[in-house]
C-alpha cells in the first residue's frame, strides 16, 4: 500500500493536478486527500499528502461530524445557486 501512496506523491510533485478541470478558479489549487476505507489498518505515511484511514463510511462521517458542525457555525453560508458542490454527510 505504501507503493500506491508513493505514486500519489509522484503525482503531487508533477504539478499536473493543478491544471485539472475541477480545481477552483478563484484560489490556489487543492490536492485531494487519500481516503482508505478498509478494516485493515495500513502502515502508510506521507509528508505531503493527507491520508485518512477508516473502517467504514459511517466511521468517516462520525469522525468529521463535529468538525463540520464547527465549520457551519463559524462561516457564512452561500446560497444553493452558488455553483459549489455541497455534500451532506448527516
C-alpha atoms as a printed R data frame, in Angstrom:
   type eleno elety resid chain resno       x      y       z
1  ATOM     1    CA   UNK     A     1   0.000  0.000   0.000
2  ATOM     2    CA   UNK     A     2   2.920  2.355   0.656
3  ATOM     3    CA   UNK     A     3   3.872  1.888  -3.005
4  ATOM     4    CA   UNK     A     4   0.482  3.299  -4.019
5  ATOM     5    CA   UNK     A     5   0.970  6.265  -1.683
6  ATOM     6    CA   UNK     A     6   4.373  6.817  -3.299
7  ATOM     7    CA   UNK     A     7   2.630  7.005  -6.700
8  ATOM     8    CA   UNK     A     8   0.264  9.658  -5.315
9  ATOM     9    CA   UNK     A     9   3.321 11.582  -4.112
10 ATOM    10    CA   UNK     A    10   4.855 11.389  -7.605
11 ATOM    11    CA   UNK     A    11   1.616 12.821  -8.977
12 ATOM    12    CA   UNK     A    12   1.707 15.532  -6.284
13 ATOM    13    CA   UNK     A    13   5.218 16.592  -7.288
14 ATOM    14    CA   UNK     A    14   4.344 16.557 -11.005
15 ATOM    15    CA   UNK     A    15   2.029 19.572 -10.521
16 ATOM    16    CA   UNK     A    16  -0.206 18.160 -13.290
17 ATOM    17    CA   UNK     A    17  -3.119 18.062 -10.844
18 ATOM    18    CA   UNK     A    18  -3.084 21.858 -10.554
19 ATOM    19    CA   UNK     A    19  -4.483 22.190 -14.088
20 ATOM    20    CA   UNK     A    20  -7.341 19.681 -13.751
21 ATOM    21    CA   UNK     A    21 -10.836 20.950 -14.581
22 ATOM    22    CA   UNK     A    22 -12.221 20.539 -11.057
23 ATOM    23    CA   UNK     A    23  -9.682 22.852  -9.436
24 ATOM    24    CA   UNK     A    24 -11.037 26.141  -8.048
25 ATOM    25    CA   UNK     A    25 -10.572 29.086 -10.401
26 ATOM    26    CA   UNK     A    26 -10.537 31.797  -7.753
27 ATOM    27    CA   UNK     A    27  -7.945 30.397  -5.312
28 ATOM    28    CA   UNK     A    28  -4.944 28.097  -5.038
29 ATOM    29    CA   UNK     A    29  -5.196 24.536  -6.356
30 ATOM    30    CA   UNK     A    30  -6.073 21.803  -3.848
31 ATOM    31    CA   UNK     A    31  -4.542 18.329  -3.817
32 ATOM    32    CA   UNK     A    32  -7.190 15.800  -2.729
33 ATOM    33    CA   UNK     A    33  -6.840 13.698   0.385
34 ATOM    34    CA   UNK     A    34  -6.458  9.944   0.095
35 ATOM    35    CA   UNK     A    35  -9.205  8.063   1.955
36 ATOM    36    CA   UNK     A    36  -8.656  4.380   2.704
37 ATOM    37    CA   UNK     A    37 -11.915  2.669   3.676
38 ATOM    38    CA   UNK     A    38 -10.953 -0.763   4.919
39 ATOM    39    CA   UNK     A    39 -10.975 -2.748   8.164
40 ATOM    40    CA   UNK     A    40  -7.222 -3.258   7.665
41 ATOM    41    CA   UNK     A    41  -5.043 -0.517   9.155
42 ATOM    42    CA   UNK     A    42  -2.133  0.041   6.761
43 ATOM    43    CA   UNK     A    43   1.236  1.336   7.934
44 ATOM    44    CA   UNK     A    44   1.418  4.120   5.363
45 ATOM    45    CA   UNK     A    45   2.640  7.665   5.672
46 ATOM    46    CA   UNK     A    46   3.330 10.772   3.643
47 ATOM    47    CA   UNK     A    47   4.789 14.147   4.466
48 ATOM    48    CA   UNK     A    48   2.953 15.681   1.507
49 ATOM    49    CA   UNK     A    49  -0.455 14.002   1.211
50 ATOM    50    CA   UNK     A    50  -3.248 13.819   3.746
51 ATOM    51    CA   UNK     A    51  -4.166 10.166   4.346
52 ATOM    52    CA   UNK     A    52  -7.390  9.264   6.148
53 ATOM    53    CA   UNK     A    53  -7.965  5.656   7.209
54 ATOM    54    CA   UNK     A    54 -11.361  4.454   8.406
55 ATOM    55    CA   UNK     A    55 -13.074  1.075   8.620
56 ATOM    56    CA   UNK     A    56 -16.377  2.287   7.124
57 ATOM    57    CA   UNK     A    57 -18.213  5.244   5.638
58 ATOM    58    CA   UNK     A    58 -20.090  5.524   8.934
59 ATOM    59    CA   UNK     A    59 -16.797  5.941  10.800
60 ATOM    60    CA   UNK     A    60 -15.726  8.625   8.319
61 ATOM    61    CA   UNK     A    61 -18.987 10.509   8.862
62 ATOM    62    CA   UNK     A    62 -18.678 10.286  12.643
63 ATOM    63    CA   UNK     A    63 -15.047 11.363  12.555
64 ATOM    64    CA   UNK     A    64 -15.872 14.561  10.686
65 ATOM    65    CA   UNK     A    65 -19.373 15.255  12.006
66 ATOM    66    CA   UNK     A    66 -18.288 17.558  14.840
67 ATOM    67    CA   UNK     A    67 -15.716 19.300  12.619
68 ATOM    68    CA   UNK     A    68 -18.449 20.034  10.066
69 ATOM    69    CA   UNK     A    69 -20.756 21.484  12.688
70 ATOM    70    CA   UNK     A    70 -17.979 23.773  13.937
71 ATOM    71    CA   UNK     A    71 -17.371 24.999  10.380
72 ATOM    72    CA   UNK     A    72 -21.076 25.670   9.792
73 ATOM    73    CA   UNK     A    73 -21.275 27.769  12.959
74 ATOM    74    CA   UNK     A    74 -18.177 29.790  12.118
75 ATOM    75    CA   UNK     A    75 -18.710 30.660   8.427
76 ATOM    76    CA   UNK     A    76 -21.159 32.433   6.208
77 ATOM    77    CA   UNK     A    77 -23.490 30.199   4.234
78 ATOM    78    CA   UNK     A    78 -23.716 30.675   0.495
79 ATOM    79    CA   UNK     A    79 -26.940 30.323  -1.476
80 ATOM    80    CA   UNK     A    80 -27.654 26.954  -3.107
81 ATOM    81    CA   UNK     A    81 -27.232 28.558  -6.533
82 ATOM    82    CA   UNK     A    82 -23.594 29.496  -5.880
83 ATOM    83    CA   UNK     A    83 -22.350 26.776  -8.235
84 ATOM    84    CA   UNK     A    84 -20.489 24.920  -5.497
85 ATOM    85    CA   UNK     A    85 -20.862 21.232  -4.832
86 ATOM    86    CA   UNK     A    86 -22.439 20.506  -1.457
87 ATOM    87    CA   UNK     A    87 -22.182 17.105   0.230
88 ATOM    88    CA   UNK     A    88 -24.281 16.489   3.317
89 ATOM    89    CA   UNK     A    89 -22.811 13.671   5.418
90 ATOM    90    CA   UNK     A    90 -25.549 13.638   8.058
